[in-house]
Amino acid sequence: MQGKWNSAETFEYRFDLNEKDGLFGCLARLRTGLFVAGFTIPDSELITEELGNDWIKPNELLANPKHFSKKN
């Protein structure tokens, strides 16, 4: 919100950082139909079984990871 202008109807986001584990998470809403969630961690060695093993590494993004072909 800025003065009388409010963009909440078109865009909202939230983010937070877990400094202990280095885990960054964000959620965004665009208009009324698109919701985006994302998580990142600075070092792939920090990913434990507890976090799961289906993370995409930055160098895998252009290699068409299996995650992008999976539709729910």
C-alpha positions in Angstrom: 0.0 0.0 0.0 1.3 3.4 -0.9 -0.8 6.4 0.0 -4.3 5.8 -1.4 -2.9 3.3 -4.0 -3.2 -0.4 -3.1 -1.9 -3.2 -5.3 -3.3 -6.0 -3.1 -6.0 -6.7 -5.7 -3.4 -7.5 -8.3 -0.3 -8.7 -6.5 0.6 -9.8 -3.0 3.7 -11.6 -1.7 5.3 -12.9 1.5 8.7 -14.2 2.2 10.9 -15.3 5.1 14.3 -16.7 5.8 15.2 -19.5 8.2 18.7 -18.3 9.1 19.6 -21.5 11.0 19.2 -23.7 7.9 19.5 -21.0 5.2 16.1 -21.9 3.8 14.3 -19.1 2.0 10.6 -19.4 1.1 8.3 -17.1 -0.8 4.6 -17.1 -1.7 3.0 -14.8 -4.3 -0.5 -14.2 -5.6 -1.1 -12.6 -8.9 -4.7 -11.3 -9.5 -7.1 -14.0 -8.4 -5.9 -17.1 -10.3 -2.1 -17.5 -10.1 -0.4 -18.6 -6.9 3.4 -19.2 -6.9 5.4 -20.8 -4.1 9.2 -21.2 -4.0 11.9 -22.3 -1.7 15.7 -22.1 -2.1 18.7 -23.1 -0.1 22.3 -21.8 -0.6 24.1 -25.1 -0.5 22.7 -28.4 -1.9 24.8 -30.2 0.7 22.4 -28.8 3.4 19.4 -30.7 1.9 18.6 -33.6 4.2 16.1 -36.4 3.9 13.8 -34.4 6.1 13.6 -31.7 3.4 13.1 -34.3 0.6 15.3 -35.2 -2.4 13.4 -33.6 -5.2 15.0 -30.2 -5.2 16.2 -28.7 -8.5 19.8 -27.4 -8.6 20.5 -24.2 -10.5 22.7 -25.9 -13.0 19.8 -28.3 -13.8 17.2 -25.6 -14.7 18.2 -25.5 -18.4 18.4 -29.3 -18.7 14.6 -29.8 -18.6 14.3 -31.4 -15.1 11.7 -34.1 -14.6 9.8 -31.7 -12.3 8.7 -29.5 -15.2 7.1 -32.4 -17.2 5.1 -33.6 -14.2 1.5 -32.3 -14.1 -0.8 -32.5 -11.1 
